[in-house]
Amino acid sequence: MSRPLRNLVVVLGDQLNADSSALDGFDPTQDAIWLAEVAEESEHVWSSQPRIAVFLASMRHFRDARRAEGKTVHYTELDDPKNAGTLAGELARAVKKFKPERLIMTEPGEWRVWQALEAVAGELGLPLEVRVDRHFYASIADFKQHALGRKQFRLEFFYRELRRKNLVLLDAKGEPEGGQWNYDHDNRGSFPKGGPKDVPAPVAFAPDTTTREVLALVAKRFAKHPGKLAAFDWPVTPADAQRALDDFIAHRLGGFGQFQDAMWTKQPWLYHSRLSAALNLKLLDPRTVVAAAERAYREGKGRVSLASAEGFIRQILGWREYVRGIYWHFMPDYAEKNALKATEALPSFYWTGDTEMACLRDSIGQALDYGYSHHIQRLMVTGLYSLLIGADPRKTHEWFLAVHVDAVEWVELPNTLGMSQYGDGGIMASKPYAATGKYIQRMSNYCAGCRFDPAKSTGDDACPFTTLYWDFLMRHEPVLAANQRMALQVKNLVRLKPAERTAIQARAGEIRANGGAPPAEPGRLL
């Protein structure tokens, strides 16, 4: 006769920290952990193979680690013939089988999942205890308190609050180290014409037996999904995540500040950390990451500048926490926002990388090959093009969620729909991040290998970014003119003669009519 089960602890694929609040008070004699691999989580958006593999490999390693500790773990694999295919269905099956008295879970990272699990608990008449996620510096309630009475939600104010509260990068008087809170102006460097020199390659993680099993499963089960697995070397355990952090701090943090916005062909990593997936799956605690960066600045004897340390810490302690606050403060309505009424389809080449535009070909290809692109590639290449062409922000969001290994909806949705696509009308960002191809030319070498000229807005060799930028300003001129931060850009429309306006709009129309891609150059075979 099996012993009665008191608590079934629900653990989701992005909650793989052994110190999760859901495991507080866990009694191995009465409690069990439950995880399930389900097709729904790979198909509600058409997830790429690298993203699926990161989640499944990390989940299986978590399962094995907890079992090694003596905990009971009920785990359903994808190829289990009884697999219900959905989280709700699998949880219902587990409850009927194991008959727990109560369900416990930590706050999920996605509204859809939270609602589904609450619904199934209600249908089964079983108590569900949802515990605060201690992984983050700020709780959902903390952000709501911060938001009280505010008409605008800006990172800087929240970031300063968290710096003070957590005593991060403060001097002896409790003021910001170096006399200022933000060194963003020092974090916008581009590489010289020769490109980056001697950037240390990040530590790689050869797949172990468990991960190789996952890769084989993904390659077979999700063969029609985008992306590739040949280069898969992500950290999928806490130990590997710690090694990745140590490697970044020792070898690349020093160059991160100056060059964090720079891009270069066939250089996916540059000075970036490769830690976002480990953080978002909770293989790594953000406090550990922030403390390591601050320690490197204070003890590094000039090797890591204040601008580098602060710029990196701002991404973790500032931006990451702020974005989560925005998500939970405004959901579920936030996901449907479309302030610019954008309705175009996302170009099909986003799923293949097959385009003449060198910057998009490289950035999309990189995302498909590795499941990764850094924040400027996302904001000012793939995100910018989607914004300018007028793609439906919901579809753009689904693409970003699908192809990046670090994508969990709480962090990806506000970054995409709000920051990148201005779909929220200014909640996340005070203006649309609209630019011509000249920005990409300044921050990369992409344009050197492209047939399109970023200085031109019309003609067969005009850069589509530049054409669509001016078209974007014209299409949204009344709205943008009312935005103080866009006033100068809108005023530049005055210098366009009527014939130029007509030519730009005609060329933009051709691009949209061609599925979002510039028409082929006359006489050019594709």
CORNORPE-V180361 format. One record per residue. N is the residue number from 1. RES is the residue in one letter. SS is DSSP state (H for helix, E for strand, L for the rest). PSI is psi as a letter, one per 20 degrees, with the letter a starting at -180 (999 if undefined). D_LAST is the distance of its C-alpha to the last C-alpha in Angstrom with 2 decimals. Layout:
n: <N N>
res: <RES RES>
ss: <SS SS>
psi: <PSI PSI>
d_last: <D_LAST D_LAST>
This chain:
n: <1 2 3 4 5 6 7 8 9 10 11 12 13 14 15 16 17 18 19 20 21 22 23 24 25 26 27 28 29 30 31 32 33 34 35 36 37 38 39 40 41 42 43 44 45 46 47 48 49 50 51 52 53 54 55 56 57 58 59 60 61 62 63 64 65 66 67 68 69 70 71 72 73 74 75 76 77 78 79 80 81 82 83 84 85 86 87 88 89 90 91 92 93 94 95 96 97 98 99 100 101 102 103 104 105 106 107 108 109 110 111 112 113 114 115 116 117 118 119 120 121 122 123 124 125 126 127 128 129 130 131 132 133 134 135 136 137 138 139 140 141 142 143 144 145 146 147 148 149 150 151 152 153 154 155 156 157 158 159 160 161 162 163 164 165 166 167 168 169 170 171 172 173 174 175 176 177 178 179 180 181 182 183 184 185 186 187 188 189 190 191 192 193 194 195 196 197 198 199 200 201 202 203 204 205 206 207 208 209 210 211 212 213 214 215 216 217 218 219 220 221 222 223 224 225 226 227 228 229 230 231 232 233 234 235 236 237 238 239 240 241 242 243 244 245 246 247 248 249 250 251 252 253 254 255 256 257 258 259 260 261 262 263 264 265 266 267 268 269 270 271 272 273 274 275 276 277 278 279 280 281 282 283 284 285 286 287 288 289 290 291 292 293 294 295 296 297 298 299 300 301 302 303 304 305 306 307 308 309 310 311 312 313 314 315 316 317 318 319 320 321 322 323 324 325 326 327 328 329 330 331 332 333 334 335 336 337 338 339 340 341 342 343 344 345 346 347 348 349 350 351 352 353 354 355 356 357 358 359 360 361 362 363 364 365 366 367 368 369 370 371 372 373 374 375 376 377 378 379 380 381 382 383 384 385 386 387 388 389 390 391 392 393 394 395 396 397 398 399 400 401 402 403 404 405 406 407 408 409 410 411 412 413 414 415 416 417 418 419 420 421 422 423 424 425 426 427 428 429 430 431 432 433 434 435 436 437 438 439 440 441 442 443 444 445 446 447 448 449 450 451 452 453 454 455 456 457 458 459 460 461 462 463 464 465 466 467 468 469 470 471 472 473 474 475 476 477 478 479 480 481 482 483 484 485 486 487 488 489 490 491 492 493 494 495 496 497 498 499 500 501 502 503 504 505 506 507 508 509 510 511 512 513 514 515 516 517 518 519 520 521 522 523 524 525 526>
res: <M S R P L R N L V V V L G D Q L N A D S S A L D G F D P T Q D A I W L A E V A E E S E H V W S S Q P R I A V F L A S M R H F R D A R R A E G K T V H Y T E L D D P K N A G T L A G E L A R A V K K F K P E R L I M T E P G E W R V W Q A L E A V A G E L G L P L E V R V D R H F Y A S I A D F K Q H A L G R K Q F R L E F F Y R E L R R K N L V L L D A K G E P E G G Q W N Y D H D N R G S F P K G G P K D V P A P V A F A P D T T T R E V L A L V A K R F A K H P G K L A A F D W P V T P A D A Q R A L D D F I A H R L G G F G Q F Q D A M W T K Q P W L Y H S R L S A A L N L K L L D P R T V V A A A E R A Y R E G K G R V S L A S A E G F I R Q I L G W R E Y V R G I Y W H F M P D Y A E K N A L K A T E A L P S F Y W T G D T E M A C L R D S I G Q A L D Y G Y S H H I Q R L M V T G L Y S L L I G A D P R K T H E W F L A V H V D A V E W V E L P N T L G M S Q Y G D G G I M A S K P Y A A T G K Y I Q R M S N Y C A G C R F D P A K S T G D D A C P F T T L Y W D F L M R H E P V L A A N Q R M A L Q V K N L V R L K P A E R T A I Q A R A G E I R A N G G A P P A E P G R L L>
ss: <L L L L L L E E E E L L L L L L L L L L H H H L L L L L L L E E E E E E L L L H H H H L L L L L H H H H H H H H H H H H H H H H H H H H L L L L E E E E L L L L L L L L L L H H H H H H H H H H H H L L L E E E E E L L L L H H H H H H H H H H H H H H L L E E E E E L L L L L L L L H H H H H H H H L L L L L L L H H H H H H H H H H H H L L L E L L L L L E H H H L L L L H H H L L L L L L L L L L L L L L L L L L L L L L H H H H H H H H H H H H H L L L L L L L L L L L L L L L L H H H H H H H H H H H H H H L H H H H H H H L L L L L L L L L L L L L L L L H H H H H L L L L L H H H H H H H H H H H H H H L L L L L L H H H H H H H H H H H H H H H H H H H H H H H H H L L H H H H L L L L L L L E L L L H H H H L L L L L L H H H H H H H H H H H H H L L L L H H H H H H H H H H H H H H H L E L H H H H H H H H H H H L L L L L H H H H H H H H H H H H L L L L L L L L L L L L L L L L H H H H H H H L L H H H H L L L E L L L L L L L L E L H H H H H H H H H H H H L H H H H H L L H H H H H H H H H H H H L L H H H H H H H H H H H H H H H H L L L L L L L L L L L L L>
psi: <p q q q p f p o o p p r i k l k p h k q h h j p j p o i i i r q q p q p p q h h i i i h q m q q g h g g h g g g g g g h h g g h g h h h i j q p o o p p q h j p i i p i i q g g g h g g g g g h g i l q h q q p q q p r j p g g g g h g h h g h g g h i k p p o p o q q o i h q g p r g h g g h g h i p j p h q o p g g g g g g g h g g h j l p l q a h j j r p p i i q h p k h i j k k q r q r h i a q p l p p p q p q o p p a g g h h g g g g g g h g h l h i q r r q i h j o k q p j q h g h h g g g g g g g g h h i h h i g g h j h i q q p p k n h g c j r h k i h g h g h i k i p p h h g g g h g g g h h g h j i l i h o r h h g g g h g h h h f h f g g g g g g g g g h h i q i h h i j q m h j l p j q q p q h i h i h j n q h o g g h g g g g g g h h h i k q q r h h h g g j f g g g g g g h i k q p h g h g g h g g h h i p h j o q h h h g g h h f h f g g i k h j j j g g q i q q m p r r i h g h g h j a j g h h k q i q o i i q i q r h j q p h g g g h g h h g g g h k g g g h h i o h i i g g g h h i h h i p q h h g g g g g h g g h h g g g h k k j q p q q p p i p p 999>
d_last: <68.99 66.06 66.95 66.14 62.99 63.64 60.23 56.74 54.56 51.03 48.44 44.81 41.78 41.74 45.52 45.95 48.68 51.94 53.92 52.46 55.00 54.65 56.36 59.32 62.53 60.80 63.53 62.42 65.37 64.40 60.77 57.37 53.76 51.11 47.34 44.84 41.26 39.91 36.61 36.95 36.32 32.93 31.90 33.26 30.05 27.37 28.30 26.22 27.68 28.80 30.63 32.38 33.39 34.88 37.05 38.23 38.99 40.89 42.81 43.91 45.11 47.02 48.60 49.72 51.13 53.17 54.51 55.54 57.57 59.44 57.81 57.08 53.40 52.33 48.66 46.40 43.34 40.29 41.10 44.70 45.20 47.33 44.72 44.69 41.11 42.07 44.08 46.66 47.04 47.44 49.93 51.94 52.05 53.24 55.91 57.30 57.40 58.86 60.82 60.73 63.03 60.41 56.74 55.84 52.50 51.19 49.32 45.80 42.71 41.33 43.09 41.81 43.27 46.53 47.10 46.38 48.80 51.48 51.19 51.64 54.60 56.15 55.70 57.38 60.14 59.58 60.02 56.87 57.47 54.55 55.12 53.84 50.95 52.57 49.35 48.74 50.91 51.24 51.94 50.63 54.12 54.04 51.02 52.63 55.70 53.68 52.03 55.37 55.90 52.62 50.53 47.66 46.32 45.34 44.64 46.94 50.15 49.54 48.48 51.71 53.76 52.32 52.76 56.41 57.10 55.72 56.97 53.62 53.23 56.52 59.14 62.84 63.49 60.87 58.56 54.92 54.62 54.12 55.27 52.09 50.26 46.66 44.93 41.50 41.48 41.57 38.63 35.73 35.11 31.83 31.36 32.01 29.31 29.85 29.13 31.43 34.01 35.67 34.88 36.70 34.57 35.89 38.08 36.30 37.89 37.50 37.67 41.19 42.22 42.08 38.60 37.33 38.74 36.87 33.54 34.11 35.08 32.07 29.62 31.35 32.34 29.21 26.57 24.36 24.68 22.06 22.59 23.80 27.33 27.03 27.94 30.58 33.57 34.91 38.66 40.03 43.75 46.00 46.87 43.27 42.63 45.64 44.35 41.04 43.10 45.33 42.41 40.80 44.15 44.96 41.73 39.36 41.39 42.59 39.14 37.99 39.66 38.23 34.67 34.22 31.73 29.70 26.24 24.59 21.39 22.07 25.60 26.19 30.00 31.23 34.75 34.38 36.84 34.96 38.01 36.79 36.34 39.73 41.32 39.92 40.96 44.28 44.32 45.25 47.71 46.60 50.11 49.64 46.40 47.92 51.11 49.26 47.32 50.54 52.45 49.89 50.41 54.19 54.71 51.82 53.70 50.97 48.10 46.78 47.12 48.35 45.06 43.12 45.62 45.91 42.17 41.68 44.81 43.75 40.67 42.97 46.28 44.90 41.46 41.50 44.93 44.21 41.08 43.07 45.82 43.53 42.09 45.52 47.13 44.77 43.67 43.20 42.43 40.18 37.29 37.17 37.21 34.65 36.24 33.34 32.88 29.18 27.80 23.99 22.16 20.75 16.93 15.90 13.81 17.33 17.97 15.07 14.05 10.33 9.59 8.76 12.53 14.26 17.53 16.43 14.26 17.41 19.98 18.62 17.85 21.36 22.90 21.52 22.53 25.93 26.76 27.33 26.33 29.01 30.44 28.59 25.16 26.30 28.01 26.00 22.37 21.71 24.89 24.51 21.14 22.62 25.71 24.12 21.94 25.12 24.35 27.44 29.14 30.32 26.82 25.93 29.19 28.46 25.19 27.06 29.90 27.79 25.81 28.40 31.25 33.71 33.16 36.41 36.64 39.54 37.55 33.98 34.69 36.50 34.08 31.10 32.59 35.16 34.10 30.32 30.05 33.51 34.05 37.71 38.38 39.69 41.56 39.52 38.34 40.10 36.94 33.25 31.23 28.99 27.50 24.92 22.32 25.18 26.80 23.91 23.91 27.67 27.67 24.91 22.79 19.49 18.97 19.53 16.25 14.17 12.87 14.88 18.59 21.00 23.63 21.87 21.96 20.65 18.13 14.38 14.88 17.42 17.41 17.11 20.16 22.15 21.32 22.15 25.19 26.87 26.03 27.56 30.69 31.06 30.66 33.21 35.37 38.70 38.34 37.09 39.75 42.38 41.12 42.96 40.36 37.63 39.91 38.73 35.03 35.89 38.11 35.22 33.96 36.92 35.42 32.51 33.45 33.07 30.32 28.35 28.91 27.70 24.51 23.77 24.56 22.41 19.33 20.24 20.62 17.13 15.80 18.22 17.51 13.82 15.14 15.74 12.32 11.85 10.32 7.31 9.19 10.70 9.71 6.46 3.80 0.00>
